[in-house]
Amino acid sequence: MNNLKDTDINRQHDITIKEVKACPMFAHFTDEQAMEVINALKQFTLIVYDAYSKGKDESKQGLI
């Protein structure tokens, strides 16, 4: 994870196939496989954000 110091956490665009394949564990992936990684990360991010948002809303209402 040496690349973390160059990571922009405020980026407004998706990770690219080139960025996925720059990680040693994904370097051998085809472009299609790298795109599947991107789509899986996007889906995971949406699930986590949705769960966080629901928890935040419930805590505001005193449900948690």
N, C-alpha and C positions, 0 to 999 in steps of 0.2 A: 504494500500500500504506500509506496514511496510517492505516488502521484497526488496524494491528498493535499500537499502544500500548494499545488497549482490549481486546485479545484475552486471554481467560482460557485458558491452556494446560492447566489442570486441569479443564476443564468435563466434566461427566458426561452430557451429552445431545448429540444430533445437531444439526448446523447446520440452521437452518430455511429454508424457502422464502424468507421475507422477508429473511434474511441473505444468501442467494445473490443475490437480485434487488437488494440494496443495492450490489453491486459493479457499477460502470459497464458492464463488458463483458457482464454477464448481465442488465442492467436490462430489456431488451426480451424476455426469455424468458417463455414461458407458465409456469404453475405446474407443468405436466407436465414441461417441459424442465428447470426448476429441480430437480424431484425426480430427474430423470435425472442431473444434476450431483451431487446429494447421494449417490445410489447409487454413482456412479462413484468419488467420493472415498472412500466407505466401503470399496469393493472394493479400491481402490489402497492404502488404509491397511492393510487386512488382509494384502495381499500383501507389503508392505514389512515389516510387523511379523513375519510368518511367516518371511521371509528373514532378518531380524535375529535372531530367536530361534534359528533353525537354525544360523546362524553363531556365535552366542554359545555354544550347546551344543557345537558342534564344536571351538571354541577351548578350551573347558574340558577336553575330552577329548584335546587335543593334536593334533587332526587338521588344524589350520590352522597 
